[in-house]
Amino acid sequence: MANIPWPIMLLGLELPAGLALIDCINRPDHHFAEGTDDRKGWIKWLIVAVVTVPILVGFLIVVAYYHVVVRRNSPFSGS
């Protein structure tokens, strides 16, 4: 079994959460179901996700953000 250096492993874990946070910050308010308040709430949750990704809890928040916000605004979502 190969030994993966911890800094590289942590970077690989943090990258999706960090990108989701950047995506959320740069999205317009109308992409969120409740507008500005919903966007602010997601930003707070994604900050929690960035902090808790090393214990694998943050990935659940990132997956929820994907399903609730990103997929909802996809051209193939059907809505």
Secondary structure, 3 states (H helix, E strand, C coil): CCCCCHHHHHHHHHHHHHHHHHHHHHCCHHHCCCCHHHHHHHHHHHHHHHHHHHHCCHHHHHHHHHHHHHHHHCCCCCC
